[in-house]
Amino acid sequence: MRGRAGGRIYYGWIVVGVTFLTLLVSAGVRSAPGVLIHPLEVDLGWDRAAISFAVSIGLVLFGLSGPLSGWLMDRAGPRLLMLCGLALIAASTAAGAAMTALWQFTLLWGVLGGLGTGVAAAVLGATVANRWFVARRGLVLGLFGAGTSAGQLVFIPALTALIVALGWRGGTLVLAGIAALALLPVLILMRDDPAQVGVRPYGADVTAAVQPPARPTAGIMGRAARTPEFWLLAGSFFVCGATSNGLIGTHFIPHSIDHGIPAVTAASTLALMGTFNFVGTLGSGWLTDRYDPRKLLACYYGFRGLSLFVLPFVTGFPGLAVFAVIFGLDYIATVPPTAALVADRFGRRNVGAVFGWVFCAHQIGAAGAAWAGGLAHRALGDYTVAFLAAGVLAIVAGAMALGIDRDAEPAFDALEVAPARA
């Protein structure tokens, strides 16, 4: 296939489809422990705090696996990592159907599940998008973010229904089977680089020769860590994780229940947030192709901060529903412009390694905010201080984004086409 020549589909779109499916399955499995908590309590008599600790181990390893998987993708290609990640997900999930002891849950769902799903996460999407696309890169990143959101929206209710019909062991086996089936399209259709199918990156200079995959810049992380742009990107994404997955993802339902809203209604509001998260991420990808990602991030974090300032004073369902729509639109809309800035600043060949550490900062922020939010509630009786502090952090993150220099140094990469300016 020769790009768009002859009316034939660009092979990169097939790669996008395979990657989207992998991200969807990975996100679905990553969200499964939340559905399993109550069945495990009832069937095996485990303590909720102990189960939550095992889940937290998975979240930490999910984040820490980002730098390692990014480094490996830059050298071995995404295909091998996708196969290994999905195989680990399928095997650990299937073994989890037979577990009888808490240490087994910690090992299978915490350690192995965290590592497996961490391989097939945001770093994978950033690497694939920047290898295959110059034009439409933001749209592709938005699609990948939407795949992650869709995985949670689809798998949580589906797994809940399976557990009701088959029990938690039967539902877990079905989940493992889905992960195993996802190996087939990766094995058959996935390719690491456009040169493997004789094409250029989508939107690259058509007069340039098809080039083999470029090797990552030697010592990239040591050099990147000496630039202020890396710390601005990692710091702003730390705030993203803290204010989204960490604080709102963990404490939104308890906050709603504190104000007299039934748990089922609060969960439905969170699902509404997820729906608009899907829409917002797709829209963010489209906007990233057309506008300066730094200005987009400043807007996203600014609106997030304003919404968090209002949340402590929203006590009824209508107000929480409005908050869910506004916050959902930029919940992970920050991913496309952040990944695009990593590629612009440090080179497309280095996206896996650099974005892996930026994503790790995101998960550290999420873990810290989840813990800090609980401490604030225990000490003060509500989440007011936690939400207001998160709003301030979001405003600061928006200012950090504006301070990022997009221009890649020649030592980092030589792009076929300079990034669009706005």
C-alpha positions as a Markdown table, in Angstrom:
| # | Residue | x | y | z |
|---|---|---|---|---|
| 1 | Met | 0.0 | 0.0 | 0.0 |
| 2 | Arg | 1.4 | 3.4 | -1.0 |
| 3 | Gly | -0.2 | 5.9 | 1.3 |
| 4 | Arg | -3.3 | 7.3 | -0.4 |
| 5 | Ala | -2.2 | 6.4 | -3.9 |
| 6 | Gly | -4.7 | 4.6 | -6.1 |
| 7 | Gly | -7.6 | 5.1 | -3.6 |
| 8 | Arg | -6.3 | 2.3 | -1.4 |
| 9 | Ile | -6.7 | 2.7 | 2.3 |
| 10 | Tyr | -3.6 | 3.8 | 4.2 |
| 11 | Tyr | -2.3 | 0.8 | 6.2 |
| 12 | Gly | -1.8 | 3.0 | 9.2 |
| 13 | Trp | -5.6 | 3.1 | 9.7 |
| 14 | Ile | -5.6 | -0.6 | 10.1 |
| 15 | Val | -2.9 | -0.3 | 12.7 |
| 16 | Val | -5.0 | 2.3 | 14.4 |
| 17 | Gly | -8.0 | -0.1 | 14.5 |
| 18 | Val | -5.8 | -2.9 | 16.0 |
| 19 | Thr | -4.3 | -0.5 | 18.6 |
| 20 | Phe | -7.8 | 0.9 | 19.5 |
| 21 | Leu | -9.0 | -2.7 | 20.2 |
| 22 | Thr | -6.0 | -3.4 | 22.4 |
| 23 | Leu | -6.4 | -0.2 | 24.4 |
| 24 | Leu | -10.2 | -0.9 | 24.8 |
| 25 | Val | -9.5 | -4.4 | 26.2 |
| 26 | Ser | -6.7 | -3.3 | 28.4 |
| 27 | Ala | -8.8 | -0.5 | 29.9 |
| 28 | Gly | -11.7 | -2.8 | 30.4 |
| 29 | Val | -9.6 | -5.3 | 32.4 |
| 30 | Arg | -7.9 | -2.5 | 34.3 |
| 31 | Ser | -11.3 | -1.4 | 35.5 |
| 32 | Ala | -12.5 | -4.9 | 36.5 |
| 33 | Pro | -11.2 | -5.0 | 40.1 |
| 34 | Gly | -13.7 | -2.3 | 41.1 |
| 35 | Val | -16.6 | -4.6 | 40.0 |
| 36 | Leu | -15.0 | -7.6 | 41.8 |
| 37 | Ile | -14.7 | -6.0 | 45.2 |
| 38 | His | -18.2 | -6.8 | 46.5 |
| 39 | Pro | -18.4 | -10.4 | 45.1 |
| 40 | Leu | -15.0 | -11.2 | 46.6 |
| 41 | Glu | -16.1 | -9.8 | 50.0 |
| 42 | Val | -19.3 | -11.9 | 49.9 |
| 43 | Asp | -17.8 | -15.2 | 48.5 |
| 44 | Leu | -14.4 | -15.3 | 50.1 |
| 45 | Gly | -14.9 | -13.1 | 53.1 |
| 46 | Trp | -12.0 | -10.8 | 52.3 |
| 47 | Asp | -11.6 | -7.4 | 53.9 |
| 48 | Arg | -12.4 | -4.4 | 51.6 |
| 49 | Ala | -9.3 | -2.5 | 52.7 |
| 50 | Ala | -7.1 | -5.5 | 51.9 |
| 51 | Ile | -8.7 | -5.9 | 48.5 |
| 52 | Ser | -8.2 | -2.2 | 47.9 |
| 53 | Phe | -4.6 | -2.4 | 48.8 |
| 54 | Ala | -4.1 | -5.1 | 46.1 |
| 55 | Val | -5.9 | -2.9 | 43.6 |
| 56 | Ser | -3.6 | 0.1 | 44.5 |
| 57 | Ile | -0.5 | -2.0 | 43.8 |
| 58 | Gly | -1.9 | -2.6 | 40.3 |
| 59 | Leu | -2.4 | 1.1 | 39.8 |
| 60 | Val | 1.1 | 1.9 | 40.9 |
| 61 | Leu | 2.6 | -0.8 | 38.6 |
| 62 | Phe | 0.3 | 0.4 | 35.8 |
| 63 | Gly | 2.0 | 3.8 | 36.0 |
| 64 | Leu | 5.6 | 2.5 | 36.6 |
| 65 | Ser | 5.4 | 0.1 | 33.6 |
| 66 | Gly | 5.0 | 3.1 | 31.3 |
| 67 | Pro | 8.6 | 4.1 | 31.2 |
| 68 | Leu | 9.8 | 0.5 | 30.7 |
| 69 | Ser | 7.3 | -0.3 | 28.0 |
| 70 | Gly | 8.0 | 3.0 | 26.2 |
| 71 | Trp | 11.7 | 2.3 | 26.3 |
| 72 | Leu | 11.1 | -1.2 | 24.9 |
| 73 | Met | 8.7 | 0.0 | 22.2 |
| 74 | Asp | 11.3 | 2.4 | 20.9 |
| 75 | Arg | 13.7 | -0.5 | 20.5 |
| 76 | Ala | 11.6 | -3.6 | 19.8 |
| 77 | Gly | 8.5 | -2.0 | 18.3 |
| 78 | Pro | 4.9 | -1.8 | 19.6 |
| 79 | Arg | 3.8 | -5.2 | 18.1 |
| 80 | Leu | 5.9 | -7.4 | 20.4 |
| 81 | Leu | 4.9 | -5.4 | 23.5 |
| 82 | Met | 1.2 | -5.6 | 22.6 |
| 83 | Leu | 1.5 | -9.4 | 22.2 |
| 84 | Cys | 3.3 | -9.7 | 25.5 |
| 85 | Gly | 0.9 | -7.4 | 27.3 |
| 86 | Leu | -2.3 | -9.0 | 26.1 |
| 87 | Ala | -0.9 | -12.5 | 26.8 |
| 88 | Leu | 0.0 | -11.5 | 30.4 |
| 89 | Ile | -3.5 | -9.9 | 30.8 |
| 90 | Ala | -5.2 | -13.1 | 29.5 |
| 91 | Ala | -3.1 | -15.5 | 31.6 |
| 92 | Ser | -3.3 | -13.6 | 34.9 |
| 93 | Thr | -7.1 | -13.0 | 34.5 |
| 94 | Ala | -7.7 | -16.6 | 33.7 |
| 95 | Ala | -5.7 | -17.7 | 36.7 |
| 96 | Gly | -7.6 | -15.3 | 38.8 |
| 97 | Ala | -10.8 | -17.3 | 38.2 |
| 98 | Ala | -9.3 | -20.1 | 40.4 |
| 99 | Met | -7.9 | -17.9 | 43.2 |
| 100 | Thr | -8.8 | -18.7 | 46.8 |
| 101 | Ala | -6.3 | -16.6 | 48.8 |
| 102 | Leu | -5.8 | -12.9 | 49.1 |
| 103 | Trp | -2.1 | -13.1 | 48.1 |
| 104 | Gln | -3.2 | -14.7 | 44.8 |
| 105 | Phe | -5.4 | -11.7 | 44.1 |
| 106 | Thr | -2.5 | -9.4 | 44.9 |
| 107 | Leu | -0.2 | -11.2 | 42.6 |
| 108 | Leu | -2.6 | -11.8 | 39.7 |
| 109 | Trp | -4.7 | -8.7 | 39.6 |
| 110 | Gly | -2.2 | -6.3 | 41.4 |
| 111 | Val | 1.2 | -7.2 | 40.1 |
| 112 | Leu | 0.7 | -9.1 | 36.9 |
| 113 | Gly | -2.5 | -7.3 | 35.9 |
| 114 | Gly | -0.9 | -3.9 | 36.5 |
| 115 | Leu | 2.2 | -4.8 | 34.4 |
| 116 | Gly | 0.1 | -6.3 | 31.6 |
| 117 | Thr | -2.4 | -3.4 | 31.3 |
| 118 | Gly | 0.4 | -0.9 | 31.8 |
| 119 | Val | 2.1 | -2.1 | 28.6 |
| 120 | Ala | -1.1 | -1.6 | 26.6 |
| 121 | Ala | -1.9 | 2.0 | 27.8 |
| 122 | Ala | -1.4 | 5.6 | 26.9 |
| 123 | Val | 2.3 | 5.1 | 26.0 |
| 124 | Leu | 1.3 | 2.6 | 23.3 |
| 125 | Gly | -1.2 | 5.0 | 21.7 |
| 126 | Ala | 1.4 | 7.8 | 21.7 |
| 127 | Thr | 4.0 | 5.6 | 20.2 |
| 128 | Val | 1.8 | 4.3 | 17.4 |
| 129 | Ala | 0.3 | 7.7 | 16.5 |
| 130 | Asn | 3.7 | 9.4 | 16.2 |
| 131 | Arg | 5.3 | 6.6 | 14.2 |
| 132 | Trp | 2.5 | 6.4 | 11.6 |
| 133 | Phe | 1.1 | 9.9 | 11.4 |
| 134 | Val | 2.4 | 13.4 | 10.8 |
| 135 | Ala | -1.0 | 14.8 | 9.6 |
| 136 | Arg | -4.1 | 13.6 | 11.6 |
| 137 | Arg | -1.8 | 12.8 | 14.6 |
| 138 | Gly | -4.1 | 14.6 | 17.0 |
| 139 | Leu | -7.2 | 12.8 | 15.7 |
| 140 | Val | -5.5 | 9.4 | 16.1 |
| 141 | Leu | -4.5 | 10.3 | 19.7 |
| 142 | Gly | -8.0 | 11.3 | 20.4 |
| 143 | Leu | -9.3 | 8.0 | 19.0 |
| 144 | Phe | -6.9 | 6.1 | 21.3 |
| 145 | Gly | -8.0 | 8.1 | 24.3 |
| 146 | Ala | -11.6 | 7.4 | 23.4 |
| 147 | Gly | -10.8 | 3.7 | 23.2 |
| 148 | Thr | -9.5 | 3.8 | 26.8 |
| 149 | Ser | -12.7 | 5.6 | 27.9 |
| 150 | Ala | -14.9 | 3.2 | 25.9 |
| 151 | Gly | -13.2 | 0.2 | 27.5 |
| 152 | Gln | -14.4 | 1.4 | 30.9 |
| 153 | Leu | -17.9 | 2.3 | 29.7 |
| 154 | Val | -18.3 | -1.1 | 27.9 |
| 155 | Phe | -16.6 | -3.5 | 30.2 |
| 156 | Ile | -17.9 | -2.4 | 33.6 |
| 157 | Pro | -21.6 | -2.9 | 32.9 |
| 158 | Ala | -20.9 | -6.0 | 30.8 |
| 159 | Leu | -18.8 | -7.6 | 33.6 |
| 160 | Thr | -21.4 | -6.7 | 36.2 |
| 161 | Ala | -24.0 | -8.5 | 34.1 |
| 162 | Leu | -21.7 | -11.5 | 33.6 |
| 163 | Ile | -21.1 | -11.8 | 37.3 |
| 164 | Val | -24.8 | -11.8 | 38.0 |
| 165 | Ala | -25.4 | -14.5 | 35.4 |
| 166 | Leu | -22.3 | -16.7 | 35.8 |
| 167 | Gly | -20.7 | -15.7 | 39.1 |
| 168 | Trp | -17.4 | -13.8 | 39.5 |
| 169 | Arg | -15.3 | -16.8 | 38.4 |
| 170 | Gly | -17.3 | -17.4 | 35.2 |
| 171 | Gly | -17.3 | -13.7 | 34.4 |
| 172 | Thr | -13.5 | -13.5 | 34.9 |
| 173 | Leu | -13.0 | -16.4 | 32.5 |
| 174 | Val | -15.0 | -14.7 | 29.8 |
| 175 | Leu | -12.9 | -11.5 | 30.3 |
| 176 | Ala | -9.7 | -13.6 | 29.9 |
| 177 | Gly | -11.1 | -15.1 | 26.7 |
| 178 | Ile | -11.7 | -11.7 | 25.3 |
| 179 | Ala | -8.1 | -10.7 | 26.0 |
| 180 | Ala | -6.9 | -13.8 | 24.4 |
| 181 | Leu | -8.9 | -13.2 | 21.3 |
| 182 | Ala | -7.5 | -9.7 | 21.0 |
| 183 | Leu | -4.1 | -11.3 | 20.4 |
| 184 | Leu | -5.2 | -12.5 | 16.9 |
| 185 | Pro | -5.6 | -9.1 | 15.1 |
| 186 | Val | -2.3 | -8.0 | 16.7 |
| 187 | Leu | -0.5 | -11.1 | 15.5 |
| 188 | Ile | -2.0 | -10.9 | 12.0 |
| 189 | Leu | -2.3 | -7.2 | 11.2 |
| 190 | Met | -0.1 | -5.1 | 13.5 |
| 191 | Arg | 3.1 | -3.6 | 12.0 |
| 192 | Asp | 5.7 | -1.6 | 13.9 |
| 193 | Asp | 6.5 | 1.1 | 11.3 |
| 194 | Pro | 5.3 | 2.4 | 8.0 |
| 195 | Ala | 8.5 | 1.2 | 6.3 |
| 196 | Gln | 7.5 | -2.4 | 7.0 |
| 197 | Val | 4.7 | -2.1 | 4.5 |
| 198 | Gly | 6.5 | 0.3 | 2.1 |
| 199 | Val | 4.8 | 3.6 | 3.0 |
| 200 | Arg | 5.7 | 6.9 | 4.6 |
| 201 | Pro | 4.1 | 8.3 | 7.7 |
| 202 | Tyr | 0.7 | 9.8 | 6.8 |
| 203 | Gly | 1.2 | 13.4 | 5.8 |
| 204 | Ala | 5.0 | 13.1 | 5.5 |
| 205 | Asp | 6.8 | 14.7 | 2.6 |
| 206 | Val | 5.9 | 12.7 | -0.5 |
| 207 | Thr | 9.2 | 13.5 | -2.2 |
| 208 | Ala | 11.2 | 11.8 | 0.6 |
| 209 | Ala | 12.3 | 8.2 | 0.3 |
| 210 | Val | 10.6 | 5.5 | 2.5 |
| 211 | Gln | 12.9 | 5.2 | 5.5 |
| 212 | Pro | 13.4 | 2.3 | 7.9 |
| 213 | Pro | 12.5 | 2.8 | 11.6 |
| 214 | Ala | 14.7 | 5.4 | 13.2 |
| 215 | Arg | 16.5 | 4.4 | 16.4 |
| 216 | Pro | 15.8 | 6.3 | 19.6 |
| 217 | Thr | 18.3 | 9.0 | 20.5 |
| 218 | Ala | 21.1 | 7.6 | 22.7 |
| 219 | Gly | 20.7 | 8.6 | 26.3 |
| 220 | Ile | 17.4 | 10.3 | 25.6 |
| 221 | Met | 16.0 | 10.4 | 29.1 |
| 222 | Gly | 19.2 | 11.8 | 30.6 |
| 223 | Arg | 19.1 | 14.6 | 28.1 |
| 224 | Ala | 15.4 | 15.2 | 28.2 |
| 225 | Ala | 15.5 | 15.4 | 32.0 |
| 226 | Arg | 17.9 | 18.4 | 31.7 |
| 227 | Thr | 15.3 | 20.4 | 29.8 |
| 228 | Pro | 12.6 | 22.5 | 31.5 |
| 229 | Glu | 10.1 | 21.3 | 29.0 |
| 230 | Phe | 10.2 | 17.7 | 30.3 |
| 231 | Trp | 9.5 | 18.8 | 33.8 |
| 232 | Leu | 6.7 | 21.2 | 32.6 |
| 233 | Leu | 5.1 | 18.3 | 30.7 |
| 234 | Ala | 5.5 | 15.8 | 33.6 |
| 235 | Gly | 4.4 | 18.3 | 36.2 |
| 236 | Ser | 1.2 | 19.3 | 34.3 |
| 237 | Phe | 0.4 | 15.7 | 33.6 |
| 238 | Phe | 1.0 | 14.9 | 37.3 |
| 239 | Val | -1.7 | 17.5 | 38.0 |
| 240 | Cys | -3.9 | 15.9 | 35.4 |
| 241 | Gly | -3.8 | 12.5 | 37.1 |
| 242 | Ala | -4.3 | 14.1 | 40.5 |
| 243 | Thr | -7.4 | 16.0 | 39.5 |
| 244 | Ser | -9.0 | 13.3 | 37.3 |
| 245 | Asn | -8.4 | 9.7 | 38.2 |
| 246 | Gly | -7.0 | 10.4 | 41.6 |
| 247 | Leu | -9.5 | 12.8 | 43.2 |
| 248 | Ile | -12.7 | 12.8 | 41.0 |
| 249 | Gly | -12.4 | 9.1 | 39.9 |
| 250 | Thr | -12.0 | 8.0 | 43.5 |
| 251 | His | -14.0 | 10.4 | 45.6 |
| 252 | Phe | -16.8 | 11.8 | 43.3 |
| 253 | Ile | -19.3 | 9.0 | 44.4 |
| 254 | Pro | -18.5 | 9.4 | 48.1 |
| 255 | His | -18.9 | 13.2 | 47.8 |
| 256 | Ser | -22.3 | 12.7 | 46.2 |
| 257 | Ile | -23.4 | 10.3 | 48.8 |
| 258 | Asp | -22.3 | 12.7 | 51.5 |
| 259 | His | -24.9 | 15.1 | 50.1 |
| 260 | Gly | -27.8 | 12.6 | 50.2 |
| 261 | Ile | -27.6 | 11.4 | 46.6 |
| 262 | Pro | -28.2 | 7.6 | 46.3 |
| 263 | Ala | -25.2 | 5.5 | 45.3 |
| 264 | Val | -26.9 | 4.2 | 42.2 |
| 265 | Thr | -27.7 | 7.8 | 41.1 |
| 266 | Ala | -24.1 | 8.9 | 41.8 |
| 267 | Ala | -22.7 | 6.0 | 39.8 |
| 268 | Ser | -25.0 | 6.9 | 36.9 |
| 269 | Thr | -23.7 | 10.5 | 37.1 |
| 270 | Leu | -20.1 | 9.1 | 36.9 |
| 271 | Ala | -21.2 | 7.1 | 33.8 |
| 272 | Leu | -22.5 | 10.3 | 32.3 |
| 273 | Met | -19.1 | 11.8 | 32.9 |
| 274 | Gly | -17.5 | 8.9 | 31.1 |
| 275 | Thr | -19.8 | 9.4 | 28.1 |
| 276 | Phe | -18.7 | 13.0 | 27.7 |
| 277 | Asn | -15.1 | 12.0 | 28.3 |
| 278 | Phe | -15.4 | 9.9 | 25.1 |
| 279 | Val | -16.7 | 12.9 | 23.2 |
| 280 | Gly | -14.2 | 15.3 | 24.7 |
| 281 | Thr | -11.2 | 13.2 | 23.9 |
| 282 | Leu | -12.2 | 12.7 | 20.3 |
| 283 | Gly | -12.8 | 16.5 | 20.0 |
| 284 | Ser | -9.4 | 17.2 | 21.6 |
| 285 | Gly | -7.7 | 15.1 | 19.0 |
| 286 | Trp | -9.4 | 17.0 | 16.2 |
| 287 | Leu | -8.4 | 20.3 | 17.8 |
| 288 | Thr | -4.8 | 19.2 | 18.4 |
| 289 | Asp | -4.4 | 18.9 | 14.6 |
| 290 | Arg | -5.5 | 22.5 | 14.2 |
| 291 | Tyr | -4.4 | 24.6 | 17.1 |
| 292 | Asp | -1.4 | 25.0 | 19.4 |
| 293 | Pro | -1.5 | 22.1 | 21.9 |
| 294 | Arg | -0.1 | 24.5 | 24.6 |
| 295 | Lys | -3.1 | 26.8 | 24.3 |
| 296 | Leu | -5.5 | 23.8 | 24.3 |
| 297 | Leu | -3.9 | 22.5 | 27.6 |
| 298 | Ala | -4.2 | 25.9 | 29.2 |
| 299 | Cys | -7.9 | 26.0 | 28.3 |
| 300 | Tyr | -8.5 | 22.4 | 29.5 |
| 301 | Tyr | -6.8 | 22.9 | 32.8 |
| 302 | Gly | -8.3 | 26.3 | 33.3 |
| 303 | Phe | -11.9 | 25.0 | 32.8 |
| 304 | Arg | -11.1 | 22.0 | 35.0 |
| 305 | Gly | -9.9 | 24.3 | 37.8 |
| 306 | Leu | -13.0 | 26.5 | 37.6 |
| 307 | Ser | -15.3 | 23.4 | 37.8 |
| 308 | Leu | -13.4 | 22.1 | 40.8 |
| 309 | Phe | -13.8 | 25.5 | 42.5 |
| 310 | Val | -17.6 | 25.1 | 42.1 |
| 311 | Leu | -17.9 | 21.4 | 43.0 |
| 312 | Pro | -17.8 | 21.7 | 46.9 |
| 313 | Phe | -20.9 | 23.9 | 46.7 |
| 314 | Val | -22.9 | 21.6 | 44.4 |
| 315 | Thr | -25.2 | 19.5 | 46.6 |
| 316 | Gly | -28.1 | 18.4 | 44.3 |
| 317 | Phe | -28.3 | 16.0 | 41.4 |
| 318 | Pro | -28.9 | 18.6 | 38.7 |
| 319 | Gly | -25.8 | 20.5 | 39.6 |
| 320 | Leu | -23.7 | 17.3 | 39.8 |
| 321 | Ala | -25.0 | 16.2 | 36.4 |
| 322 | Val | -23.9 | 19.6 | 34.9 |
| 323 | Phe | -20.5 | 19.2 | 36.6 |
| 324 | Ala | -20.2 | 15.7 | 35.2 |
| 325 | Val | -20.8 | 17.0 | 31.6 |
| 326 | Ile | -18.3 | 19.8 | 32.0 |
| 327 | Phe | -15.6 | 17.8 | 33.7 |
| 328 | Gly | -16.1 | 14.8 | 31.5 |
| 329 | Leu | -15.3 | 16.8 | 28.4 |
| 330 | Asp | -11.7 | 17.4 | 29.5 |
| 331 | Tyr | -11.2 | 14.3 | 31.8 |
| 332 | Ile | -8.6 | 12.8 | 29.5 |
| 333 | Ala | -8.7 | 15.4 | 26.7 |
| 334 | Thr | -5.3 | 16.4 | 27.9 |
| 335 | Val | -3.7 | 13.3 | 26.4 |
| 336 | Pro | -3.6 | 14.2 | 22.7 |
| 337 | Pro | -2.0 | 17.6 | 23.1 |
| 338 | Thr | 0.4 | 16.3 | 25.8 |
| 339 | Ala | 1.6 | 13.4 | 23.6 |
| 340 | Ala | 1.9 | 15.8 | 20.6 |
| 341 | Leu | 4.1 | 18.2 | 22.6 |
| 342 | Val | 6.3 | 15.3 | 23.6 |
| 343 | Ala | 6.8 | 14.4 | 20.0 |
| 344 | Asp | 7.3 | 18.0 | 18.9 |
| 345 | Arg | 9.9 | 18.7 | 21.6 |
| 346 | Phe | 11.8 | 15.4 | 21.9 |
| 347 | Gly | 11.2 | 13.8 | 18.5 |
| 348 | Arg | 8.8 | 11.1 | 17.2 |
| 349 | Arg | 11.5 | 8.4 | 17.6 |
| 350 | Asn | 11.7 | 9.1 | 21.3 |
| 351 | Val | 8.0 | 9.3 | 22.2 |
| 352 | Gly | 7.8 | 5.9 | 23.9 |
| 353 | Ala | 10.6 | 6.6 | 26.3 |
| 354 | Val | 9.8 | 10.2 | 27.2 |
| 355 | Phe | 6.0 | 9.9 | 27.2 |
| 356 | Gly | 6.4 | 6.8 | 29.4 |
| 357 | Trp | 7.9 | 8.9 | 32.2 |
| 358 | Val | 5.4 | 11.7 | 31.6 |
| 359 | Phe | 2.6 | 9.1 | 32.0 |
| 360 | Cys | 4.3 | 7.7 | 35.1 |
| 361 | Ala | 4.0 | 11.2 | 36.6 |
| 362 | His | 0.3 | 11.1 | 35.8 |
| 363 | Gln | -0.2 | 7.9 | 37.8 |
| 364 | Ile | 1.8 | 9.1 | 40.7 |
| 365 | Gly | -0.3 | 12.2 | 40.8 |
| 366 | Ala | -3.5 | 10.0 | 40.7 |
| 367 | Ala | -2.3 | 7.8 | 43.5 |
| 368 | Gly | -1.3 | 10.7 | 45.7 |
| 369 | Ala | -4.5 | 12.6 | 45.2 |
| 370 | Ala | -6.6 | 9.5 | 45.9 |
| 371 | Trp | -4.9 | 9.1 | 49.3 |
| 372 | Ala | -4.8 | 12.8 | 50.1 |
| 373 | Gly | -8.5 | 13.2 | 49.4 |
| 374 | Gly | -9.3 | 10.5 | 51.8 |
| 375 | Leu | -7.1 | 12.0 | 54.5 |
| 376 | Ala | -8.7 | 15.4 | 54.0 |
| 377 | His | -12.2 | 14.0 | 54.3 |
| 378 | Arg | -11.2 | 12.1 | 57.5 |
| 379 | Ala | -9.7 | 15.2 | 59.1 |
| 380 | Leu | -12.2 | 17.8 | 58.0 |
| 381 | Gly | -15.4 | 15.9 | 57.4 |
| 382 | Asp | -15.8 | 16.8 | 53.7 |
| 383 | Tyr | -13.9 | 17.3 | 50.4 |
| 384 | Thr | -14.1 | 21.1 | 50.2 |
| 385 | Val | -10.4 | 21.8 | 50.9 |
| 386 | Ala | -9.4 | 18.9 | 48.6 |
| 387 | Phe | -11.5 | 20.1 | 45.7 |
| 388 | Leu | -10.4 | 23.7 | 46.1 |
| 389 | Ala | -6.7 | 22.8 | 46.3 |
| 390 | Ala | -7.1 | 20.6 | 43.2 |
| 391 | Gly | -8.7 | 23.6 | 41.4 |
| 392 | Val | -5.6 | 25.7 | 42.2 |
| 393 | Leu | -3.3 | 23.0 | 40.9 |
| 394 | Ala | -5.2 | 22.8 | 37.7 |
| 395 | Ile | -4.8 | 26.5 | 37.1 |
| 396 | Val | -1.1 | 26.2 | 37.8 |
| 397 | Ala | -0.9 | 23.3 | 35.3 |
| 398 | Gly | -2.5 | 25.5 | 32.6 |
| 399 | Ala | 0.2 | 28.1 | 33.2 |
| 400 | Met | 2.9 | 25.4 | 33.0 |
| 401 | Ala | 1.6 | 24.3 | 29.6 |
| 402 | Leu | 2.0 | 27.8 | 28.2 |
| 403 | Gly | 5.7 | 27.8 | 29.2 |
| 404 | Ile | 6.6 | 24.7 | 27.0 |
| 405 | Asp | 8.9 | 25.3 | 24.0 |
| 406 | Arg | 7.6 | 23.1 | 21.1 |
| 407 | Asp | 10.7 | 23.3 | 19.0 |
| 408 | Ala | 12.7 | 20.0 | 18.9 |
| 409 | Glu | 16.4 | 20.2 | 19.0 |
| 410 | Pro | 18.2 | 18.6 | 16.0 |
| 411 | Ala | 20.0 | 16.3 | 18.5 |
| 412 | Phe | 16.6 | 14.8 | 19.5 |
| 413 | Asp | 15.0 | 14.3 | 16.1 |
| 414 | Ala | 14.7 | 15.5 | 12.5 |
| 415 | Leu | 11.1 | 15.5 | 11.5 |
| 416 | Glu | 10.0 | 15.1 | 7.9 |
| 417 | Val | 7.5 | 17.9 | 8.4 |
| 418 | Ala | 7.6 | 20.6 | 10.9 |
| 419 | Pro | 4.7 | 20.7 | 13.3 |
| 420 | Ala | 1.8 | 23.0 | 12.5 |
| 421 | Arg | 1.8 | 26.4 | 14.3 |
| 422 | Ala | -1.2 | 28.3 | 15.5 |
